[in-house]
Amino acid sequence: MKKSIQLLLAACAVLSLWGCSSKAVTETTKAPAAAPTESQKAENEPVDTKVLPPYTGEAAELRFGWWGNDERAALTNQVIDRFMKAYPNIKVTGEPNGGTADHFQIIDTQLQGNNAPDLIQFGGNYPDYIQYLTPLNDFLGKQLLIGTAGQFDQVALEAATLDGNLYAVSLGTNTLVLAYNKSLIESAGAAVPDYNLTWDELIAYGRELKTKLPDGVFPFVDNSTNQANYLSYYCQQEGTPLWTADQGGKGYLTLETSKKWIKLWADLRAEGLIPDADTTATYAESGADSSALVAGKAAIGMIWSNQLAGYQAAMTDQLGATTLPAGGEKAYAIQMSQYLGINKNSQNQEAAALFINFFVTSPEAGEILGTNRGIPCSPIVREAITGKSTPVDAAVYSIYNAISDRSIPQGPNLPNDQEFINELHLIGQNVAYGSITEDQGADDLFDLVQRLIVK
């Protein structure tokens, strides 16, 4: 709990923004040239290399694979450009892979074919890939300047360390939120949802909201099985976490909790509080471009806090954010949002380590990325972006404050995490379409967790 509090205090101190404006000047006028935008200034200004570790190798080329939407790609490519200005002998090629499922399908194929990128973005599932990763210990204090609390939140390093080896570097902290369409809800004459509603209070709120929303718009996104972390949160509240590191790894999910989760969402579907099976199947909920919330089919949906800005950018309506339902055991985890690791087969590992260092410790990179991949772990970066908060980012920081008394340290992902996500989705679809009963769905979910633990 001490670590969680430290992480929260650091996170709540952060404010961030990355934005720019531009002015158009027609070719037929002699008007003065428009002032350069912030991004144009950044492109033209030299990079301050005084505090960057030197590169001692020869000309190198790196590939960097990540998941995310177009906004993340644009921001990431700006950082890549700045890095290459700082290290002219290192060329970096970005390889955005869409959503998480697409990303890991591509990465898995590339790893099997010995053609994976030098730098790979992971989530909490990085332990499933350590056989492909280079331990980063030898780069600490040299290419990676993240070894002290003044340089980097050390709890973030602990989360990426197994058996004494650091396998990846955290790109930021993150937590789950309920994003809601503020414009839609207020135009319907309803109040926006409060922080820390219980499950019963949130469902009651949804029933009231349903009476005011337009036809075809549902109160909630169906997050029953397309968001594995929501299930994990619920199980933790019930005191039966999916998985812990106890005794080398142990599962606690009970069949009773599995049945309660499946029934909860089946009842919401029966009441029309979440979309029907066909509508739900239309939206993968892997990002803003596949979201029922963004499409205007639902008013409230669960996303990660670092996704909020991207969802807002995809909408004209104003978004707000509130907490997940309260109740039961403490369950609100402050997560490492993503990690960046080095492929053990990379021929340019020193250059790759320098890129990671620039990505997570450079104030220039921090100002560009903002909170796109979570709240930065570098105190230096946090200081650089303090005072530049957008309303969306401010909403995220308010949530960090609201959950401070029910937060827990991040736990490990379930072994074979991506397989779990894929199979969970299939179970949810089968229940929603009536292909299997609720009880059978609960049995399948329970059996799935037990099978993956020992696989």
LINKACOR-V898310 format. One record per backbone hydrogen bond with DSSP energy under -1.0 kcal/mol. CO is the residue of the C=O (numbers start at 1). NH is the residue of the N-H. If there is no record, write none. Layout:
co & nh
CO & NH
CO & NH
This chain:
co & nh
1 & 5
2 & 6
3 & 7
4 & 8
5 & 9
6 & 10
7 & 11
8 & 12
11 & 14
16 & 390
37 & 41
38 & 42
39 & 43
40 & 44
41 & 45
49 & 52
60 & 91
62 & 93
63 & 119
64 & 95
65 & 121
66 & 97
69 & 73
70 & 74
71 & 75
72 & 76
73 & 77
74 & 78
75 & 79
76 & 80
77 & 81
78 & 82
79 & 83
80 & 84
81 & 85
82 & 86
83 & 87
87 & 90
89 & 60
91 & 62
93 & 64
95 & 66
98 & 68
99 & 103
100 & 104
101 & 105
102 & 106
103 & 107
104 & 108
105 & 109
106 & 110
107 & 111
108 & 112
109 & 113
110 & 115
111 & 114
118 & 343
119 & 65
120 & 341
122 & 339
123 & 126
125 & 128
126 & 129
127 & 130
129 & 132
130 & 133
132 & 344
136 & 139
137 & 140
139 & 142
139 & 144
144 & 141
144 & 146
148 & 151
148 & 152
153 & 156
154 & 158
155 & 159
158 & 161
160 & 167
162 & 165
165 & 162
166 & 136
169 & 340
172 & 337
173 & 375
174 & 335
175 & 305
177 & 303
178 & 322
179 & 301
180 & 182
180 & 320
181 & 185
182 & 186
183 & 187
184 & 188
185 & 190
186 & 189
197 & 326
198 & 202
199 & 203
200 & 204
201 & 205
202 & 206
203 & 207
204 & 208
205 & 209
206 & 210
209 & 212
209 & 213
214 & 217
218 & 299
219 & 300
221 & 223
227 & 230
227 & 231
228 & 232
229 & 233
230 & 234
231 & 235
232 & 236
233 & 237
234 & 238
235 & 240
236 & 239
237 & 329
241 & 252
244 & 250
245 & 248
246 & 249
250 & 244
254 & 258
255 & 259
256 & 260
257 & 261
258 & 262
259 & 263
260 & 264
261 & 265
262 & 266
263 & 267
264 & 268
265 & 269
266 & 270
267 & 271
268 & 273
269 & 272
273 & 220
276 & 280
277 & 281
280 & 283
287 & 290
288 & 291
290 & 285
291 & 295
292 & 297
292 & 298
293 & 296
297 & 218
299 & 181
300 & 221
301 & 179
303 & 177
304 & 307
305 & 308
307 & 311
308 & 312
309 & 313
310 & 314
312 & 315
318 & 182
318 & 183
320 & 180
322 & 178
332 & 408
335 & 174
338 & 171
339 & 122
340 & 169
341 & 120
342 & 134
343 & 346
348 & 352
349 & 353
350 & 354
351 & 355
352 & 356
353 & 357
354 & 358
355 & 359
356 & 360
357 & 361
358 & 362
362 & 366
363 & 367
364 & 368
365 & 369
366 & 370
369 & 372
371 & 374
375 & 173
377 & 153
378 & 382
379 & 383
380 & 384
381 & 385
385 & 388
390 & 394
391 & 395
392 & 396
393 & 397
394 & 398
395 & 399
396 & 400
397 & 401
398 & 402
399 & 403
401 & 404
403 & 406
406 & 331
406 & 332
408 & 334
416 & 420
417 & 421
418 & 422
419 & 423
420 & 424
421 & 425
422 & 426
423 & 427
424 & 428
425 & 429
426 & 430
427 & 431
428 & 432
429 & 433
430 & 435
430 & 436
437 & 441
438 & 442
439 & 443
440 & 444
441 & 445
442 & 446
443 & 447
444 & 448
445 & 449
446 & 450
447 & 451
448 & 452
449 & 453
450 & 454
